[in-house]
Amino acid sequence: MITSRCVAGLPARALPHKEHDGREYMGYSRKPPLGRSGALWAAGVSALALLTPQSGALAQDEDGGTAPDDRIVVTGSRIASDGMAAPVPITVVQADAIEALSPGPLVTGVTQLPQFAGSETPNSGDFFTRSGYGSLNLRGLGVNRTLTLLDGRRMPAASAFGGVDINLFPESMIRSVETVTGGASAAYGSDAVAGVVNFILDTDFTGIKMSVTGGVTDRGDGENYELSGAYGTDFAGGRGHFQVSGEYFNQEGIFNYDGRDWYQAYGTFGAGTEAAPYRFVPGTVSANASFDGRIFAPGTAINGLAFDRDGNVAPFEPGTQSQFGYGIPPARTAGNPALDDLSSEVLTLYPDLERYSVFAYGDYELSDSVKVFAQYIHGRTEVQQYNAPRGSFGGTPTTLTIFQDNAFLPDDLRQTMASNNIQSFTLRRMGSIEDIGNSSLNDRITQHIATVGLDVELATGGLFDGWDLGTFYQYGHSQRRWKQRGLRVDRIFAAVDAVDDGSGNIVCRTSLFGDAFPGCQPINLFGRGNASAAAVDYVTSFEPGQQITTDLFFADDGYDSGRSYSYTTDDAKVNLTTFEQHYAEVSASGEIVDLWAGPLAAAFGGSFREDSILQLVQDVTNPASDHESGHPVLCSGEAPGLRGVSAADCANTVGVQYSKVSNIKGSSRVWEAFGELLMPLVDTDGFTANANVAARWANYSGSGSVWAYKGGIEFGFADSLRLRGTYSRDVRAGNLSERFDKTGGTTTITDPRPGFTQNCDQAGADVPASDGPEVCSVTRFSGGNPAVAPEEADTFTVGAVFTPDFLPGLALSLDYYDVSISGAIGQVGTQEVVNRCLVQNVQQFCDLVTLDPNNDTITLVGDVFVNVAESAVRGLDFEGSYRTPLTLLGGDEDIGVRLFSSWLLERSETDANGNYIDRAGQTGARQGDQVYFPYADFRATASLTYRNGGLSALFQARHIGSGIQDVTQTEGVTIENNRVSPVTYLDLRLGYSFDLGGTELEVFGNVTNLGDAGPPVTPSFSAFTGYARQHNAAVYDLLGRRYTLGVKLRM
């Protein structure tokens, strides 16, 4: 019989509550003994990491000695060992501990560990990012530099930007989570720059288990519930095993700040100078627009007027306007209650979230040494967001031209315009939910993953006798459907130009000249809620059920010859992205020879992986979607009767506001070979030393070959102190977006070569001849580069683990890490591409500039992803745990304490143009673009657990230290207060388990954020979106106190 699942390349499977040789092991199956005993089997995995309330400190014989069966496979290595030889820091957390950390989606619990920063969680995104995803980010280096595995295997991407959505994983079947906080590319390949997060499945589960949970916030919103069930059984006399599970989670969204008194509409004032430093002021409102509309007509009698809610003309009091750096114009004011807080109506704090998953697994032992297995996972996550449409075009709020003959104008305003010969004015207005409705985004990801494999224990005799051989093939298919509704830019200008048709009927002016806008409905945007339902529907919706066939255009190679795309229109603009993955691997591991200090162990293997993307946009306003000639918004005069459309507006290539999406196609293939050695150097009384080396060769389509390698050493002193260190070269290949997502269009550049007036003449620019640089309009393409080379990172870690004999149950570890990335993937900008070619003569960039062979005119410039940037992160991780029996209330009592903490010493970036900035400590935002940073310099999670028979209690504190609003500012000089306040969140869990004669029933309750701590103030404002954000949702809790009740049943 095959007694172990420790096949090279596959982590040891959890074996809950199973005994081998009369001993119960703490969550792992074991290999046969290495021939030596007395080892602390968990020492190499941060020792304390396995000391959870569920597992205890050490696996022991009945007589109290350490279990001799010591070999396990842990994440970060492909060799089964006693754990002492693992030189990299690994944190292991059991699944029920993760649930105790934070009930709800899996990603919410995992990211309570302080090593994670900037992960994508359901409440970390906004309308323009990927809210609802569950993608992990170690060290803040990015989800694309954090490798996420399921049972040691890669999963297909959930986004073109990289990253796996762990919300799709079968949560009820996860046994534990192992996090390697150091480079691991030699073991696992690309993306393991910041580390590896490996979710270990419980594929030996037998019995039945079910759970029901429900929760709500202290404000009565965010209601949620979760259902799960699982069944597992052995068959064929124990040679076969089968199990299946399913789960469903649903949470109602929270779409405004109601009941959350920490929201005070902060805005930013000042210019970021010594004379006018930045300052944050509560109660800010819009100074240049409102939900009812402001009139702009400089130099006229109506300038500065506005509309009230009912559409009557009233004065507009802008107050004292703020000033912004970064080129953002004055946009907000304070202390004027008559004006509008543009964030007050609708702003998603947490989306509607629905998730389900189905999991099936089976294996069968064909013989005592050969086992086959198959596994299937299906999951779906769907999120729904709402935001009031902000109506921003080209960096300013919506500017609509209102003419004197507009039929909805109040009579007194029309008469004033006529008497003063004012033909038109500009209306600055933001969308209200009372008329043009909410912008909405529905994002659904559906995933199918099928795996088949073979595990063999070799009995060949000779060198490979007793080795484990494993092979598998995995197919993954993910489809993301993105449905977006919002303001129809292609219709709003016709609808807002409402006139009297001469018979007392108000119509769209264009309808008097023809049928260029069929079905056009005139809209009244003066005041709030005065537009008809038909008009609102016309400027915000699509007509479903239409049959569309269009040629496919891709920005990299134009129209796909001979290929068309047919679809039926939906009630929104739709983007369908399909990801496919083919993944096969074979690996082997075992002992080569006995050396003076123990056996020399090895692992080697090879793999093939192909990842592909096909993204198709369903947009009836512009079927070609991304073609530079796409022109869904007609200019004034392009349709009979159409007027009031600015050149900037009609240059828009999308018909739905904020919905620029490209068609994408591409595939990437990689062949890999890898090997690893574990060499015991010394094994004497009181001292051990082990060395570990690994290397991986990879050949990527488009970019060629690259090596990753690792060397590590570990020393043990008297089974109490472990010292460890590693150096590794890690790699990250470009993700699907960085390789294939291209967009096209036109841009303006400066030709740096003197005397090239013909460049601009050729492009149609009306500029005088000169000997200086010329400004030219050129065609550009940007984005994906199939040949972009992998990033390379040098990673160094050193640490210590202390498990003293004098205090059994205590474990402490401290690790230092340093990751430096060279050749980081980024873009330099179109102008910089031209400069580096025509001035510096850098061939890499000259390949991206096309000149007319007749006159050297610049005709095309490519700003694609290249390897020119740098990134670095340094810090310290500390972990500590202690568990001991005690006598306090009587009964079978024990108590445990556990602490995770992390100090961030550096988080720097050097961009493609050589600009260096270290943002360690920054949890605030850049003003003007709302880019927040998650780089708190200190985080800690501490827990206290108590057990007494069936009673269990957990008290937890999560602390985020004080931060910096913006590291580029100087407190007291360019900003009044550059500090972000620290915050501590307290959590409590109580549970009681009842033994019902073979059935275990647990009732439990959680209170998350017991003290109802609000997020610290980190204001930002974006003139593009027209509203302010107050807090960093990627770092801080925005929901407040919330409650969960649940019941679990196992039999």
N, C-alpha and C positions, 0 to 999 in steps of 0.2 A: 504493500500500500504506500502511496505517496503521502508522507506525513507532513510535508512542509510546502508552503507556497512561496518560498524565498528564492524564486527564479531570478536570475540576473535581469536587471532592468525593470522588474516588477517589485513594488514594495511588499513587505510582509503583510498579509491580510490579518485583520483583527479576528481573534477567536474568542468572543465573549463567553465567559463562564464555562469554558471547556477545560478539561484536565488532561494532561499527558504525563504518564509515568507517575500518577498520584499527586502531581503538583499543579496548582493553578497559576498560569502565567498571566502577566498583567497586560493583556490586550494584543499579544503578538504570538504567532506560531514560531517555533524554534527549529533550528538546524541541529544535527547531531553535534556532540561536543567537539570543541577544537583541540581537546587533549590537555587542557589546562583549566583550572577552576579558580574560584575565589574572585572573579572579575565582577565589578559593578556594571551590570549589563547596560545601564542607562547612562553611564558617565559620558559617552561620546555624543549624546544628544542633549547637551546642556544639563545633564543629570537631573536637575530639578524639573525639567520640562515634562517628565513623565510622572512627577509626584503629584498628580491630581487627586482630588478626593475620591475619584473612582478607582484608582489603581493602587494607591499606597506607594511606599518608597521602594521596596525591593521584592523581587520574587524569591522566595526562600523555600528550602526543604522543610519538612515537618520538624526536623531537629534544629531548625533555626539557621542552618548554613545556607549560603548562596546557592541557588540552583545551578547545576553544572551545565545545563543545556543553554548556552549563552548566545548563540549566533542569531542575529536578526539582520534584515536589510532595512536601512533607514534612508530617507530622502537625502540626496547629495552624493550618494555612492551607489555603485552597482554590485558591490561585493558584500556578501553576508559575513558579518563579523560580530565580535562581542561588544561593539559600540565604542570601546576604548580607542579604536583606531580612527574614529571619525574626527578629523581636526576642525571641521567647520561648525559654527554654532547652529543648532537646530532647536526650535521650539515645537513641542508637541502638546496639543490640547485635544482632549476627548470631546466628542460631539455634544454630550449632555452639558459639559462645562461651557461650550460655546453658546448653547441655548440659554444657559443661566446668565451668561454675560449680557445677552440682549435677545429677548424673544422677537420673533418676526422673521423677515427674510434672512437667509444664511449670511449674506454679505454684511449685514448689520452687526451680527455677533463677531464674526472674524475680525472686522476692522476695529474692534475695541482694543486690540493689541496695539501698543504704541509704535511698533515698527512700520505700521501702515500709515501713509499720509497721502491724501488726495485721491483715494479710491473713489470709484463711481458707485454711488449708492442711490436708492430711490429718491432721497431728498437732497442729493448733492448737486443735481443739475438744474437747469432752467430751460426756458422755452427754446433756446438756441443751442443747447447741448443735449447730452444723451441721458436725460433723467429717466430713471427706471432700470438702468443697467446695474449689474453687480460685478464690476471688474476691479481687480485688486491692484494696488499700487504700493510697492515697497519702497521706502525711503523717499518717496516723492519723485522718483526718477521716471515715473510714467508707467501706465498699464502695459505699454508696448515693450518695457524692459523688465517686466515681472512675468515669469513663466508660471502658468497655472496648469496643474496636472490633475487628472482623475485616475487614481490607482496607477500612477507612474506613466500615464499616457497623455499625450497632447489631445486637446479638444479643438474642434473647428472654431474659427473666429466668429464673434457676434457683431463685428464691425470692421469696416475697411481700415480703421485706425489701429487695429490689433486689440488684444484683450479678449478674454473668455467671460461669458456671462454665467457666473456661478449660481445665479438664481434658478438656472435650468437644471442644476444637478439634483439627483434624488436625495433630498435632504434627510429623509427618514432612514436611509441606508448608509449614511456616512458614519464611520466609526471614530475617526480622528482626523485632525489636520496637522500636517508637519510643515513647518516653515523654515527654510534654509535662508538665513540672512547673510548670504555671501554669494559670490559668483559661482555658478554651477554649469557653465556651458560645456565643459569637458565631459560631464556626465549626461547632459540632456540636450545640448545644442543651443540654437539661437534663442534669444530673448531672456536667458537666465543671467542678466547683467546685475540686476539688483538682488536677485535671489529666486527661489522656487517655493511655490505653495502647492503642496500635494494633498489632495483629499483622498483619504483611504476609505474604501468601501468595505462594508461588512458583508462579504460574500459567503459566509458560513452560517448565516442566521437561520435558526430553526424556531418554529413556533408561530405564534400570532401576536401582533402588537397593533394597537390603535391609539390615537390621540385626538382630542378635540380641544382647541383653545379659542379664546375670544378676547378682544381688547378694545379700549377706547381711551382717548386723551382726557385730561382733566377738564377740558373745555367742552366735552361732549361730541367732538368731531374725530375724524380719523378712525371710525369703527372698522374693526378687522376681525377675521376669524380664519382658522386653519383646520383642515381635516387631513388625517393621514392614516394609512393602514398598511400592514405588511404580513406576508405569509411565507414561511420557508420550511422545507422538509427534505430529509434524505430518502433515498430509495435504492433499490437493488442491493440490499444488505449493506448500505453505507457507501457503496462505490459511486453512487450518483447523488447529486444535490440540485435542488431547484428552489428558487425564491422569486417573489414578485412583490412590488410595492407600488403605491400610488399616493399622491398628496395634492391638496388644493389649498390655495391661499388667496384671500380677497381683502383688500383694504380700500376704504373710501378716501378720496382725495381731500386735501385741504387747500382751498383756493383763495384765501384772503387772511388777513391778520386779526380777524375778529377774536376778541377775548384775550389777546396777547399784549399786555400792557407794556412790554419791553419795546414794542414797535412805536417809535416816536418821529418817524419821517425825517430822519437826519439827512442833511445835505452838506456839501462842501463849499466853503467860501474862501476867498483869498486867491492870490495868484502864484503861490509857491515861491515868493521872493522875500527877502529880508524886510522890505517895506510893507508887504502884504502877505504874511504867511498864511498857509492853509489853516482853516479851523472848521470844526464840525458843529453844526447848529441844528437843533431839533425843530420840528414844526415847519419844515420847508415845503414849498409848493411851487408849481410851475410859474415862471415869469414870462413865458412867451407863448403859451398855449393853454387851452382849457378843454374840458369836455364839451363846452357849449360854443366855443369858437371866439377867436380874437381877430380884430380887423387890423391889417397892415396896409397903410396907404400913406407913406411918408410925404410930408409937405401938403397934406389936404386936411379939410375940416373933420374928417371921420377917422383919421389915424389915432390909434390908441383906444378906440371904442371896442366894445365886445358885446356878446349876446349873453343873456341870462338863460336860466333853464327853460323858460317858456318861449325863447326866441325873440324877446324884446331887446332893444339896444340899451346898453348900460355902460358906464365907464369901466375901464380895466385898470386896476391899480397894480402895477408890476412890483412895487416895493424896491428894495435895494438889491440889485442883481449881483450874483457872485461872479467871480472870474475863475477861469480854469486854465491850467497849463495844458500841455500836449495838444495845443491847437484847437481846443474845444471852446466855442464862443460862450458868452454869458447865457445862462439858461435857467437859473433857479433863484428863488428869493425866500425870505423868512418873514414870519409874523403877520401874514395877511390871511385871515380866516376866510375871506371871500373867495380865495383862489382854491385850486384843486390839488390835492395830493394825488399824483398820477399813479401811485402804487396802491391806492386804497381799494379800488373796485375789484380787481381780479389779479392775483399774482400767486402762482402755484408754490405752496410750501411743500406739498407732498402730492404726487399724482395719484389718480385712481390706479390701483395696481391689482392685477389678477394673474395668478400663476398656477400652473399645474404641471406635474411630471409623472411619468410612468416608467418603471424600471423592472427588467426581468433578467435573470441570470441562471445559468445552469452549467454544471460540469459533470463529467463522467470519466471514471478511471477504466481505460481499456485494459490495463494490466497494472501490476504493482508499480510500474515505473513510467507509465504513459497515461496522461490525462488530457482530454480535450475540454474546451469551455466555449461558451457563447454568451454574449451580453447585448442587451438592447436598451437604449434610453430614448425616451421621447419627452420633450418638454415644450411648454409655451409660456411666454411672459408677455403681457399686454399692459401698456400704460396709456393713460389719457390725461392730457394737460389742457388747461385753459388759461389764457392771458387776454386782457383787454387789448385790442389792436392799438398799437402805438402810433401808427401812421407816419413813420419816418421815411423820408426819401433822401438819399444822398447825404446823410448826416444831419439833417434838420427835420423837425416835425413836418407832417404833411402840409404842403402849400397848395391850396386850391384857389384858382382864380374865379372870382364871382363877378359877373357882369351886371351892369345897371338894369338890364331887362330881366333879371332872374325873378321868376314869378313867386318865389317864396320869401323875397325880401320884405321886411316890414315897410309899410307905406311911408313912414316918416324918414327912414333911411334912404329909400329910393328917391324921395323928393329932394333930400339934402344932396345926394349924388348928382341929380339932374341940375339943380340950381348952381352947383359948383363945377359942373362939367367934368365930373369924375366918372370915367367910363367903367372902371373895374377896381377891385381891391383884392388883396390876398387874404385868404382865410386860414389862420393857423388853428388847427383843431385836432384833438386826440380822440380816438374812437372810444365810445362808451358802450357798456353792455346794454344800455337802454335803447340803442338804435342799431349800429352796424355790428353789434354782437361781439362774441368772444372769438379771438383767434384760437384755434384748437389744433392739437397735435395728437394723433393716435399712433403709437409705436408698438408693433407686435413682432416678436421674434419666435419662430418655430424651429425646433431642432430635432433631428433624428441621428442617432449614433449607433452603429452596429459593429460588434467586435467578435471575431472568432480567433481561437488560439490553441496552441498545443504546448504542454509542459512535459518534458522528458527528464527522468533521472538516469543518466548514462551508466551502464554497467559493461563497459567495453574492455576493462582491464587496461593496464598501462597508464599513461599520463593523464587521460581524461576520465578515468574511472571515478565514479561518484560525482561527476560534474552535473550541474543543472543546465539544461538547454530549454530555451523558451522562444517561441515565435508567435506572432499574431498579425492579423490584418484588420484594419479598422476603416470604416467608411463613415464620414460625417457630412451631414447636409443641414445647413441653416438657411432660413429665409427670413429676411427682415422686410416688413411692410410698413412704410411710413406714409400716413395719410395726414395732409395738412390743409386746413381751411383758414382763410383769412381774407383780407381786403383784396378784391379783384382790381389790380392796378389797370388792367386793360379795359375796365368798364367804368371806373369811378368818375373819370373826367367827362364822359358823355352823360352820366346820370346826374352829376351835380350842376350841369348847365341846363337848368330847367326854365322853360319859357311858356308863355301863353300862346296857344295855337291860333288865336284870333276868334275862337268860339267860346272862350272861357275855360278851356281845358288846359291843364298844365301837362306838358309833354317834354321829353328830351329834345333839345334843339336839333340834334342830328336826324330825328325822325321826320322833320319837315323837309329834309333834303334827299331822303332815300332810306335804304334799309341796311346801312353799314353796321348798325348795332341792333339786330333784331331783338325784340322783346324788351328794349330799354325802358326802365322805370325811373322817372324823375325822383330825386332824393332831396329831402329837406334836412340839412345838417346845421340849421340855425337853432341853437338850444339843444335840449337833450330829449330823446324819445319822441321827436316830432316826425320822424320818417315813417312812411308806410311800411307794412310788413312786406309788400311786394318789392319795394325799392331796396329794403335791407337784404332780401333774398337775392335780388339781382346782383348786388355788388359784393356778395360774400359766398355764393354757392356755385356749384357745378350742376350740370344736367346729367344725371346718371342714365345708363342704359344705351348710350350712343356707341355704335360700332366704328372704331377708328383703326385705320391701317396707315402706317407712316414708314418712310425709310429711316433706318437707324443711322445716327451720326455720332461718331466718337471723336473727341478732340485730338487724339493722337494720330489717327490716320483717316479722318474724314468719314464719308459715308461708307458703310460696310457694303461692299459691292454685292448686289443681288439679294440682299437680305432686307426684309421688312418686318415690322412688328405690328401685330394686331391685338387689340384689347377692347374690352367693354368699359366705358367710363364709369367711375364711381362718383360719390357725392363730394369728392375732394380731390386735390392733386395727390397722386400716388407715386411713391418711389419703391420699387421692388428690387431688393438686393439678394442675390443667391450666392452663398458660399459653399464650396464643396472641398472635401479633403479626402485624399487617399493616403493611407499611412500603413506601412509594413515594416516590421523589424524582426531580426533574429539576434539572439544574444546567448552567451554561455558564461558560466562562472563556476569556479571551483578552486581546489588547492593544487599547486604545481609540485612542490617539494617541501619537505620538512627542513627548516633551517635551525640554526643554533638557538633561536628564541621563539620558534613556532613555525607554523606552515606559511609559506609564501602563497598568497591567494591572488587570483587574477579574474578579470572579466573582460570580454571583448565581444564585438558584434558589429552589425551594420544595419542601416535603415534607408528607406526611401519614402519621401513625402511629397505630395503635390497639393497645393492649395490654389483655388481659383475663385474668381469673382465675376459676376455678371450683374450689373446694375442697370435697370431700365426705368425710365421716367415716363409716367402716363400724365401728360399735360396737354389738354386740348387747346390751350392758349398759345402753345408753341411746341408742336409735336417734335421738332428736331431737338428741342430742349437746350442744347448747348452750342449750337452753331452760331458763329459770330454774326451771321446775317439774321438770326432769329429776332423778330421784331413784333412782339405781341402788343406793345403799347404804341398806338399810332400817334404820330405827331400832329400838331395843329395843321389843318388843311389836307392831311393825307386821306381823310374821309370827309365827304361833303358835310359841311356844317360843324365840323369838329374844331374847337378852339380852346385856348387856355391850357394847353399842354406844353410844358417847358421842354427844352432840348434834353435836359438831364433826365426828365421823366420818360420821354419817349425812347431814350437810349437803353432803357431797362430791358433785359433779355428774359425776364420772367413775368408772367401775368398775375401771379399770386405773391403778395408781399412777403419778403424774407424767405424765399423758397428756391434759391439758386442751387440746383442739383444737376450733376452731369451723368450722362450714360458712361458706364465704365465696363471694360472687359479686360481680362488678363489672367495669367496663371503663372505660378512659380513652382519650380521643382528643385529638390535638393537630394543628393546622394551623400550618405555619411558612413564613416567607419570610426569606431572608437575602441579604446582599450584602457584598462585600469589595473594597477598593481597595488597590493597591500603587503608591506614587508615589515614583519616584527624585527626590531633591531636589538632590543634588550628585554629580557624577562628574568629578573632576579628578585630575591626577596626585597620587597619594599620599593622596587623601581622597575618601570617598564617604559619602552620607547617604541613607537611605530611610525613608519613613513608610508605615505600614500601619494601615488602619482597617477595622472590620467591625461589622456590626449584624445582629441577628436578632429578628424579631417572632414570637411564639408565642401561640396561643390554645388554652388547655386547657379541656376540658369540665369544668364544675363550678367552676373558679376564675378563668376569664377570661384576659385578655391580659397579657403581660409582655414586656419588652424586655431583651435582652442586647446588650452592645456592648464594643468593644475598640479601643484606640488604642496604637500602638507606634512606636518610632523606633530606628534603628540607625545607628551611625557606624563607618566603617572608615578606618584610618590605615595607609597604606603596606602594605596587604595583610598586616599582622602583628598589628594590634590592632583588636578590634571591641568597641564599647560598645553596649549594648542596654537598652531599658527598655519596659515595657508597663503600662498600667492597663486593667482590664476589670471590667465588671459581669457577674457570672455568676449562674446560677439553677439551682435544683434543685426539680423538681416532686415532690410527695409520691409515694412508691412505692405499690404495690398494697396492702400491709399498712396503711400510714398512711391510705389512702383507704377501704378496704372491710372490714378485719378488725375486726369488732365482737364483743364478748362482752356478755352480760347477766347480771344477778343482783341481789342485794340488798346493801346496805351500811348502816353507821351513820354519820350526820352530825349535826352540831350546828347547829340553826337559830339564826343570830346575832341574830335579831330578838327583843327582850324581850317577854315576856308571851304567847308563842305556845304555850301549853300544849296547845291543841287539836291542834297538829301531831303531837305525840307520842301524844296520846290517839287520834287518828285512825289512827296507825300501830300502835296496840296496846301502846305502851311504858308501863310502870307506873312513872311518876315523879310526884313531887308538883308542884303548881302553884308557879310562882315568877315573878319579874320578870326572871330571867336567861335565858341561852340554854338551849334544850331539845335533848336528845339523841333522835334519831329514827331509825327504820329505814325506808329508802326503797329503791325500785327504781332501779337504775342501769344505764346502758350505757356502755361505754368502748371506745376504740380508734379505728377508722377514721372519717374525715371526708371525704366526696367533695368538699367545697368548700374543703379546706385549700389555702391559697395557696402558690405556690412560694417557697422560700427565696431570698434575694438575698445575694450576696457581692461585696465589693469586693476585688479582687486587684491587688497592685502587685509587679512584679518589676524588678530592675535587675541588670545583670551585665556581665562582660567576658570576652572570648576572646582569648588570646594565642598566636600561631603564629609565632615569630621566624624571620626569614630566616637568622640566623646559626647556627641549630641545626635543620636540616630534620628533620622527624619528631616534633618536640616540639609539644604542644598543651596549653594550660592554660585552665581557665575557672573563674570564681567568680560565683555568682548569689545574690542576696538575694531572699526572697519574703515576702509579708505578705498573708494572707487573713483577712478579717473577715466573718463571716456574721451577718446580721440576719434576724429573723423565722424563726429556726431552728424546725423542726417538733418539737413536744414536747407533753407533757401536764402539767397543773398539779395534778391530784388532785381527787377529788370534792368534798372540803370547800372547797378553794380556789375551785372553780367556784361554789359556793353563796355564799361570801364576796364574790367579785368581782361577783356579781349583786346580792345582797340588801343588801350594805353599800356597795359602790363604784358600783353601778348601771351597770356596764359592759355595753353591749348585747350584745356578742359572747358574753358568758357568760350573760346573761339568756335568750338564745335556747336555751340548753342546760338551763334549769331550768323545769319544768312545775309550776304551782300549781293546786290545786283552785279553780275559779272561785267556789265557794260559801263557802269559809272560809280561803282562802289556804294550805291545807295543801300542803307539798311532796310531790308524788307521783312525780316522776321527775327524775333528774339525769344529765346526759351528760358524761362526762370523755373527750372526744375529742381528737384531735390538733389543735393550733392553732399559730399562728405567734407564739410568745412568748419563745423562748430566743435565746441568742447563742453564737457559737463563734468562736474565732480560733486561727491558727497562724502562727508566724514562724520563719524559720531561714535558714541558709546552706548552699549546695551547692558543693562543689569537685570538679572532675574534672581529671585529668592523664594524659597518655599520651606515650610515647616509643617509637619503633621505629627500629632502625638495623641495617644489615648489620654483621657483624663477622667476624674471623678468630680462631677459638679452637681448634677441633679440625680445621679443614679442611673443605672442601665448601661448599655453598650455604647459609651460615648467616645467621641474623638473630635478634635478641633484642628483646623488647618489654616495656614496663612500663606498667601501667595502674592508676589509683587512682580510686575513687569514695568520697566522704565527705560526710557531712551532719551539721550542727549544728542541733539543735532549740532555739530560743530561747524559744518560748512555745507552749503547747497548752492554751488556757483554754476554759472553759465557764461561761456564765451561765445558770442554769436558769430555768424559768418563774416562779419566785418571787424572782428577783433575786439568788440566791446565786452568787458568783463564786469560781472555783477554777482555778488554773493548775497542771496536772499535768505540765509539762515535766520530764523526767528520771525520772518514776515508772515503774518496771517491776515493782513489787510489787503487792499486792492490798489491798482493803478487807477487814478481818476481819469474818466473819459472813455474807457473801454471796458470797465467792470471786470478786468482780469484779476481774480483772487489767487492768492498763494497759500498753500497749506503747510508751511514750513515752521511750525511751532518748534522752538528749540528745546523744550522739555515736555514730555508726556509720561504719564504713569497710570497704571491700572493696578489697584490693590484689592484683594478680596479676603474675607474671613468666612470660613465655613464651619458649621457645627452639625454633628450628627448624633442622634440618640435613638437607636432602634429605627423605627419608621419615620422619625422626625428629621427633617433636614432644613437648614437655614443658611442663607448666603447674604452677606452684606458686602457691598462693593463700592469703591470710590474710583472715579475716573477723573484725573486731573490734567488740565492743559495749562502750562505755564504762561506767564505774561509774554506778549508778543510785540511786534513792531507793525505800525500801520504801513509804512513804506520805507524801505531801507535807503532809498535814494534821497530822502528828505532828512534835514537836520533839525532836531527838536529845539525850539526857542529861536530858530533862525528862519527856516522856510516852512515850518509847520509848528503850530502851538503845542500840540500834544501828539507825539508820535508813538505812544504806547497803547497796546491792547491789553485789557485787563485779564488776569488769570481767571479760570473758572473751574469749579469742581462739581461733578455730577455724582449723586449718590443713588444706588440701586439696592433693592431688597427683594429677596425671594424666600418664600416659606412653602414647604411641602410636607405631606405626610403620606406614607405608603402603607397600605393594608394588605396583609397576607390572607387571601381568601381560599386557601387550600389548593395550591397549584396555580393560582392566578394572583398576579400582583396588580393592585390598583393604587395609583398615586393621584392625589388632588393637590394642586399647587396654585400659587398666586405670585405675580411679580408686580412691583412698583418701580418703574424706570424714571430716573430723574426725580427722586423722592422730594428733594427740596425745591422743585420747580424752578431751577436755575435758568435764567434766560441767557441768550448769547451776548457776548460783549459787542459793543458798537464798532463796526468797521464799515463806514459809509463809502459809497461810490456812486457816481452818476454817469450815465451814458447819454450824450446828446443824440446818439444814433437811435436808441430805443425810446428815449424821452422819459425815462423814469429812473428812480434811484433804488438801489439795493442797500439794505442796511447791515447785513450780516453775512458772514462766510459760512454758507451751508455745507461746504466740504469739510469743515473743521468742527463746527459747533452745532449743538442741539437746538433746533428751531421749534420743536413740537411741544416741549414742556413736559410736565408730569403726565404719565400714562399708566394704565392698569391692564394687566393680563390675568385671566383665570383659565385653568385648564385641567383636563383629566387625561391620564394615561393608563392604558390597560395592557398587560402582557401575560401571556399564558403559553 
